[in-house]
Amino acid sequence: MCRRDANDVLVRNFLDHYQVNLLSMPGRRVQCGSVYIRQSRRYTAPGLLSDIVEPAINLPEPFREERLADLSGTWSDSISVNVGIGLLENFLIALGAAGLIHELKASVQQTNARGIAFRFAQVSRESLTPTTLGNALVGRQLVRRHPWVQAGNRYYAVAAVLRSRSISVQGSDQSGSGVDLGVGIATMADVHAGVEVKRASKNELMYSGRDPLAIGVELYELRWDDRQNELSFHTPKGPIPVKALADREPPDPAFLGGEDNVLVSVQEAEPAP
């Protein structure tokens, strides 16, 4: 259901219109000019590109688009309950309100839902053009003395970040008919985490936080050419299973069934303290 060749309208918009990697764990840390480092088959959490290149770089303020109409409010296809709940759970963990997921799990069991669809109420984008990012690196080189700059490592620079402060879910039964996932759930606000839960419609629950979370990133691979003594950019083929973005140690993501898929699998994680 979540393969890159799927016809899901929401997934196709993310992939075809914006060429972004969807994130298993949303978060606040990533920004334009962040960098992921691949060591062997593992990826680091995002750092700053300015930490691993010299002389110092000074990136301009990114261009901001407050609402992407083709992503905001578009429902995904129905996906399995386990994957859908996992997606929502990671969103709530990033907001600091993982405890709210228990009510939804109980409601899913009570209603016997078989599928879950999701949407983001408002998706924004901040971006640097690839040429702007490249121009900032003219005359720069990797900091060879940096512990993360090692032979065999690969570097992926963030050119754009997609964010949303809310996610909505709706359930369906075995026949595809809508079910009310709000049964037994008291719409409420988690004061400590600043998370609001409300019914947006009969079968739709919306979870909203104060601040928008990163849900996808546009990446370019940064390479050092020893012969030319210069940096260059390359466009990766397919999605990159980068590490999660929450400000805590996340579970390691892996693509569903292999790297031809766009959404990442969900592994169990302890709720944020």
C-alpha positions as CSV (number, residue, x, y, z in Angstrom):
1,M,0.0,0.0,0.0
2,C,2.9,2.3,0.7
3,R,5.2,1.4,-2.2
4,R,6.8,4.1,-4.3
5,D,4.8,2.9,-7.3
6,A,1.5,3.1,-5.4
7,N,-1.3,5.4,-6.7
8,D,-2.0,7.0,-3.3
9,V,-2.6,10.6,-4.1
10,L,-1.0,11.9,-0.9
11,V,2.1,9.7,-1.3
12,R,2.4,10.6,-5.0
13,N,2.3,14.4,-4.1
14,F,5.1,14.0,-1.6
15,L,7.2,11.9,-4.0
16,D,6.5,13.4,-7.4
17,H,5.9,17.1,-6.6
18,Y,8.4,17.6,-3.8
19,Q,10.9,14.7,-4.1
20,V,11.1,14.3,-0.3
21,N,11.9,11.5,2.0
22,L,9.0,11.0,4.5
23,L,10.2,10.6,8.0
24,S,9.3,7.8,10.4
25,M,9.8,10.1,13.4
26,P,8.8,13.8,13.0
27,G,10.8,16.4,15.0
28,R,12.0,19.9,15.3
29,R,15.8,19.6,15.0
30,V,16.2,19.4,11.2
31,Q,16.5,22.6,9.1
32,C,17.7,23.7,5.7
33,G,21.5,23.2,5.9
34,S,21.3,20.1,8.1
35,V,23.3,17.1,7.2
36,Y,22.8,13.3,7.7
37,I,25.9,11.1,7.7
38,R,25.8,7.5,6.6
39,Q,28.4,5.2,8.2
40,S,28.2,1.7,6.8
41,R,24.4,1.0,6.7
42,R,23.5,3.4,9.5
43,Y,22.5,7.1,9.5
44,T,23.1,9.7,12.1
45,A,20.5,12.1,13.5
46,P,20.7,15.4,11.7
47,G,23.7,17.7,12.4
48,L,24.7,21.0,10.7
49,L,26.5,21.1,7.4
50,S,28.5,24.0,8.7
51,D,30.1,21.7,11.3
52,I,31.8,19.5,8.7
53,V,33.0,22.0,6.0
54,E,35.5,24.8,6.0
55,P,35.9,27.7,5.6
56,A,32.8,28.7,7.5
57,I,29.6,28.9,5.4
58,N,26.7,31.4,5.8
59,L,23.4,30.2,4.4
60,P,20.7,32.7,3.6
61,E,17.2,32.5,5.2
62,P,15.2,29.8,3.5
63,F,12.2,30.6,1.3
64,R,9.0,29.8,3.3
65,E,5.7,28.6,1.9
66,E,3.0,28.6,4.6
67,R,0.6,26.2,3.0
68,L,1.1,23.6,0.3
69,A,-2.5,23.1,-1.0
70,D,-1.8,19.7,-2.7
71,L,-0.6,18.2,0.6
72,S,-2.7,20.1,3.1
73,G,-5.9,18.2,3.9
74,T,-5.4,15.4,1.3
75,W,-6.3,12.0,2.7
76,S,-4.0,9.0,2.2
77,D,-5.3,5.6,1.2
78,S,-6.3,3.3,4.0
79,I,-3.3,1.5,5.5
80,S,-3.1,-1.2,8.0
81,V,-4.1,-0.4,11.6
82,N,-0.7,-1.2,13.0
83,V,1.1,1.0,10.5
84,G,-1.4,3.8,10.9
85,I,-1.3,3.7,14.7
86,G,2.5,3.6,14.6
87,L,2.6,6.7,12.4
88,L,0.4,8.6,14.8
89,E,2.3,7.3,17.8
90,N,5.6,8.6,16.4
91,F,3.9,12.0,15.8
92,L,2.7,12.2,19.3
93,I,6.1,11.1,20.7
94,A,7.7,14.0,18.9
95,L,5.0,16.3,20.4
96,G,5.8,14.9,23.8
97,A,2.3,13.3,24.3
98,A,2.8,9.6,23.6
99,G,0.3,8.8,26.4
100,L,-2.6,9.9,24.2
101,I,-2.2,7.0,21.9
102,H,-3.6,4.5,24.5
103,E,-7.1,5.8,24.1
104,L,-6.9,5.5,20.3
105,K,-5.7,1.9,20.5
106,A,-8.6,1.0,22.9
107,S,-11.0,2.7,20.5
108,V,-9.6,0.7,17.5
109,Q,-10.2,-2.5,19.4
110,Q,-13.7,-1.5,20.4
111,T,-14.8,-0.5,16.9
112,N,-13.0,-3.4,15.2
113,A,-11.4,-1.0,12.6
114,R,-9.3,-2.7,9.9
115,G,-7.7,0.3,8.3
116,I,-6.6,3.9,9.0
117,A,-6.2,6.8,6.7
118,F,-4.4,10.0,7.7
119,R,-3.9,13.6,6.5
120,F,-2.0,16.7,7.6
121,A,-4.2,19.8,8.1
122,Q,-1.6,22.3,7.0
123,V,1.8,21.5,5.4
124,S,4.4,24.2,5.1
125,R,7.7,24.2,3.3
126,E,11.0,26.0,3.9
127,S,13.7,25.6,1.2
128,L,16.9,26.6,-0.3
129,T,17.4,26.1,-4.0
130,P,20.0,23.5,-4.9
131,T,22.0,26.2,-6.7
132,T,22.0,28.4,-3.5
133,L,23.2,25.5,-1.4
134,G,25.9,24.7,-4.0
135,N,27.0,28.3,-4.2
136,A,27.5,28.4,-0.5
137,L,30.0,25.5,-0.8
138,V,32.2,27.0,-3.5
139,G,35.8,26.9,-2.3
140,R,35.0,24.8,0.7
141,Q,36.2,21.3,1.7
142,L,35.4,18.7,4.3
143,V,37.0,19.2,7.7
144,R,39.3,16.2,7.6
145,R,40.0,16.4,11.4
146,H,36.3,16.1,12.2
147,P,35.5,12.7,13.8
148,W,32.6,12.1,11.5
149,V,34.6,12.9,8.3
150,Q,36.0,9.4,7.5
151,A,36.7,7.4,4.4
152,G,33.6,5.5,3.3
153,N,31.1,7.8,5.0
154,R,28.4,9.5,2.9
155,Y,26.9,12.9,3.5
156,Y,23.3,14.1,2.7
157,A,22.5,17.8,2.9
158,V,19.0,19.0,3.5
159,A,17.7,21.5,0.9
160,A,14.1,21.6,2.0
161,V,11.9,20.7,5.0
162,L,8.1,20.0,5.0
163,R,6.4,20.6,8.3
164,S,2.9,20.2,9.9
165,R,1.6,20.9,13.4
166,S,-1.4,18.4,13.2
167,I,-2.3,15.0,11.9
168,S,-5.8,13.6,11.4
169,V,-6.9,9.9,11.4
170,Q,-10.1,8.2,10.3
171,G,-10.8,4.5,10.5
172,S,-12.6,2.0,8.2
173,D,-14.0,-1.5,8.7
174,Q,-13.4,-4.6,6.6
175,S,-15.8,-3.4,3.9
176,G,-14.2,0.0,3.7
177,S,-17.0,1.9,5.5
178,G,-16.0,4.6,7.9
179,V,-15.9,3.9,11.7
180,D,-15.8,6.3,14.5
181,L,-12.4,6.1,16.1
182,G,-13.5,8.6,18.7
183,V,-15.6,6.1,20.6
184,G,-14.5,6.3,24.2
185,I,-12.0,9.1,23.5
186,A,-12.6,12.3,25.4
187,T,-11.6,15.2,23.2
188,M,-9.1,17.1,25.3
189,A,-6.0,19.1,25.5
190,D,-2.8,17.7,27.1
191,V,-1.8,20.9,28.9
192,H,1.7,19.6,29.6
193,A,2.5,18.8,26.0
194,G,0.4,21.5,24.5
195,V,-1.5,18.9,22.4
196,E,-5.2,19.3,21.4
197,V,-7.4,16.4,20.4
198,K,-10.7,17.2,18.7
199,R,-13.3,15.7,16.4
200,A,-12.9,17.4,13.0
201,S,-15.9,15.4,11.7
202,K,-17.9,12.3,12.7
203,N,-15.1,9.8,11.8
204,E,-12.1,12.1,12.0
205,L,-9.8,12.8,15.0
206,M,-7.3,15.6,14.8
207,Y,-4.2,15.8,17.0
208,S,-2.5,19.3,17.0
209,G,0.5,20.7,18.7
210,R,1.9,24.2,19.3
211,D,4.8,23.9,16.9
212,P,5.0,22.4,13.4
213,L,7.1,19.2,13.1
214,A,9.3,18.1,10.2
215,I,7.5,15.3,8.3
216,G,9.7,15.2,5.2
217,V,13.1,16.4,3.9
218,E,14.6,17.0,0.4
219,L,18.2,15.6,0.3
220,Y,21.2,15.9,-1.9
221,E,24.3,13.8,-1.6
222,L,27.5,15.8,-0.9
223,R,30.7,14.3,-2.3
224,W,34.4,15.2,-2.1
225,D,36.5,14.7,-5.2
226,D,40.1,14.2,-4.3
227,R,41.3,14.6,-7.9
228,Q,39.4,17.8,-8.5
229,N,39.9,18.9,-4.9
230,E,36.3,20.1,-4.7
231,L,32.8,19.3,-3.4
232,S,30.0,18.3,-5.6
233,F,26.3,17.4,-5.3
234,H,24.5,14.3,-6.5
235,T,20.7,13.6,-6.5
236,P,20.0,10.3,-4.7
237,K,17.9,7.6,-6.4
238,G,14.9,6.6,-4.3
239,P,14.2,7.3,-0.7
240,I,17.0,7.3,2.0
241,P,16.1,5.7,5.3
242,V,17.5,8.5,7.5
243,K,17.4,8.3,11.2
244,A,14.5,9.9,13.1
245,L,14.4,13.5,14.0
246,A,13.0,13.7,17.5
247,D,15.2,15.2,20.2
248,R,15.6,11.8,21.8
249,E,17.2,8.5,20.8
250,P,14.7,7.1,18.3
251,P,14.1,3.6,17.0
252,D,16.0,2.8,13.8
253,P,13.7,3.0,10.8
254,A,13.6,0.5,8.0
255,F,11.6,0.6,4.7
256,L,8.5,-1.5,4.5
257,G,9.6,-4.5,2.5
258,G,12.7,-2.9,1.1
259,E,13.9,0.4,-0.4
260,D,11.2,0.6,-3.1
261,N,8.8,1.7,-0.4
262,V,8.3,5.3,0.8
263,L,7.0,4.9,4.3
264,V,9.2,3.5,7.1
265,S,8.3,0.7,9.4
266,V,7.5,1.4,13.0
267,Q,9.4,-0.2,15.8
268,E,8.4,-0.2,19.4
269,A,9.8,2.7,21.5
270,E,9.4,3.7,25.0
271,P,7.2,6.8,25.5
272,A,9.1,10.1,25.9
273,P,9.6,11.0,29.6
